[in-house]
Amino acid sequence: MAMTHGPAGMRQRLRCDAARLRQLSEPAPGRVALVLHASFQCVLLHRLSHHCQRNGWPRLARLCWRMNLIITGADITPASDLGPGLFIQNPMGIAIAGRAGANLTVMAGSGLSRDLQRCDDVGAGPGFPVLGDDVWIEPLAGVIGPVRVGSRVRIGAGVPVTQDVPDDRDIQCPPPRVVMRTAAA
C-alpha cells in the first residue's frame, strides 16, 4: 500500500495508527475512547503537524507541535516522517526527531535524536537517524545520531544506539552486576 503525503495519505496513516492502537491495547478502545486515548492524540497531533510542515505552513505546524507538547507531553518535531502504524505507548517525555518506517513502537521515555557532533546525512537530514519497519524502542532507550536501524529490530530498555544496526536484531544492555557492599571502616 503506497502512502502519499496529502490529506488522503494522512487519513490512511491515521487509520493504520488507530488499527495498531486497537491491536496493542487491552482492552481495545472504541471510537470515543480512541479519540480520548493519549497515544492516539499524540499521533494525531504529530500527523497534523507533519502535514502542515510538508505543505509549507510552518507556523501552523509549530502550533500543532506545541499543542502536542502541552497536551500529551510528546516532543515530535514536525519534520519527522513516521510511517503508518505508529504506536506510542506513553507519550509523556518521549522525543522524536528522525525518520521511521511502518509500525514503529515507542515506549515510555524513549526517542530518536540528532547528534550535534556528527552531521552525516543518512536520509533524515544532517545528524538524524533513520529506522526501518517494525522497530520497537523499549523504555528509556534511544537512537542517537546519523545511524540506520534496520527492519524488525527491537531495542531493549535503556540501550543507547549510536551505530548502524542490521535487520532482524535484538539490541540488549549487558545484565547489571550485583556487587556486595563492603562495611565502612
C-alpha positions in Angstrom: 0.0 0.0 0.0 1.7 3.2 -1.2 1.3 6.1 1.2 1.1 9.6 -0.1 1.7 12.8 1.9 -1.5 14.7 1.1 -4.8 14.7 3.1 -5.7 11.2 1.8 -2.3 9.8 2.8 -2.6 11.4 6.3 -6.1 9.7 6.7 -4.6 6.4 5.6 -1.8 6.7 8.1 -4.2 7.6 10.9 -6.4 4.6 10.1 -3.3 2.4 10.3 -2.3 4.1 13.6 -5.8 3.5 15.1 -5.8 -0.1 14.0 -2.4 -0.7 15.6 -3.5 1.0 18.8 -6.6 -1.2 19.0 -4.4 -4.3 18.3 -1.8 -3.4 21.1 -4.2 -2.0 23.7 -6.0 -4.0 26.4 -9.0 -3.7 26.2 -9.2 -2.4 22.6 -10.7 1.1 22.7 -13.9 2.0 20.9 -14.3 5.1 18.7 -14.8 7.6 21.6 -12.2 6.1 23.8 -9.8 6.1 20.9 -10.1 9.8 20.4 -9.6 10.3 24.1 -6.6 8.0 24.3 -3.3 9.9 24.9 -1.4 7.7 22.5 -3.8 8.5 19.6 -4.0 12.2 20.5 -0.2 12.3 20.3 -0.1 10.6 16.9 -2.9 12.7 15.5 -1.3 15.9 16.5 2.0 14.8 15.0 0.3 13.8 11.8 -1.3 17.3 11.6 2.0 19.0 12.4 3.9 17.0 9.8 1.1 17.6 7.2 1.3 21.3 7.8 5.2 21.3 7.6 5.2 19.4 4.3 2.6 21.8 2.8 4.5 24.9 3.6 2.6 26.1 6.7 5.4 26.2 9.2 3.6 28.4 11.8 0.6 26.0 11.8 3.0 23.0 12.0 4.7 24.6 15.0 1.3 25.3 16.7 0.3 21.6 16.3 3.7 20.5 17.6 3.3 22.9 20.6 -0.2 21.6 21.3 1.2 18.0 21.2 3.9 19.0 23.7 1.4 20.7 26.1 -1.5 18.1 25.8 0.4 14.8 25.7 4.0 15.7 26.7 5.4 14.3 23.5 8.1 16.2 21.6 7.9 15.0 18.0 9.3 17.5 15.5 7.1 18.4 12.6 9.8 17.3 10.1 9.8 13.8 11.5 8.5 11.4 8.8 7.0 8.4 10.7 5.3 5.6 8.7 1.8 4.2 9.2 1.0 2.1 12.3 2.8 4.4 14.7 2.2 3.4 18.3 3.4 5.5 21.3 2.6 3.7 24.5 3.1 6.6 26.9 3.6 9.9 25.1 4.8 11.9 28.2 8.5 12.5 27.9 9.3 10.9 24.5 11.3 12.9 22.0 11.4 12.0 18.3 13.4 13.7 15.5 14.2 11.5 12.5 12.5 9.1 10.0 10.9 5.7 10.6 9.1 3.1 8.5 5.8 1.4 9.3 4.8 0.1 12.7 7.2 2.0 14.9 6.6 1.3 18.6 8.0 3.8 21.1 7.7 3.2 24.8 8.0 5.5 27.8 10.9 7.9 28.0 12.4 6.8 24.6 13.2 8.6 21.4 15.2 9.4 18.3 17.5 12.3 18.4 20.1 14.2 16.4 23.8 14.2 17.3 25.1 17.7 17.0 28.7 16.4 16.8 28.1 14.1 13.8 26.3 15.7 10.9 26.3 13.0 8.3 23.1 12.6 6.4 21.8 9.0 6.2 18.4 10.0 4.8 16.6 12.0 7.5 18.7 15.2 7.4 22.1 16.0 8.9 22.7 14.1 12.1 19.2 12.4 12.3 18.6 8.7 12.5 16.6 6.5 10.0 14.6 3.4 11.2 13.2 0.6 9.1 9.8 -1.1 9.5 8.6 -2.9 12.7 11.1 -1.3 15.1 10.4 -1.5 18.8 12.1 1.0 21.1 11.6 -0.1 24.8 11.5 2.3 27.8 14.4 4.7 28.2 16.1 3.6 25.0 17.2 5.9 22.3 18.6 6.1 18.8 21.1 9.0 18.6 22.8 10.5 15.6 23.1 9.7 11.9 22.5 5.9 12.2 20.4 3.4 10.2 18.4 0.9 12.1 17.1 -2.0 10.0 13.7 -3.5 9.9 12.3 -5.9 12.6 14.7 -4.6 15.3 13.9 -4.5 19.0 16.0 -2.0 21.1 16.0 -3.1 24.7 15.3 -0.9 27.7 17.9 1.7 28.5 20.0 1.0 25.4 21.6 4.0 23.6 22.1 3.1 19.9 24.8 5.1 18.3 25.9 2.8 15.4 24.1 1.2 12.5 22.0 -2.0 13.3 21.2 -4.5 10.5 17.7 -6.1 10.0 16.3 -8.8 12.4 18.3 -7.9 15.5 17.6 -7.5 19.3 19.8 -4.9 21.0 20.1 -5.5 24.7 22.1 -4.0 27.6 24.5 -6.2 29.4 22.9 -7.5 32.5 23.6 -5.4 35.6 26.2 -6.7 38.1 25.2 -7.1 41.7 28.1 -6.0 43.9 28.3 -6.8 47.6 28.7 -3.7 49.8 31.7 -3.6 52.0 31.4 -2.4 55.6 32.5 1.2 56.1 35.6 1.5 58.3 
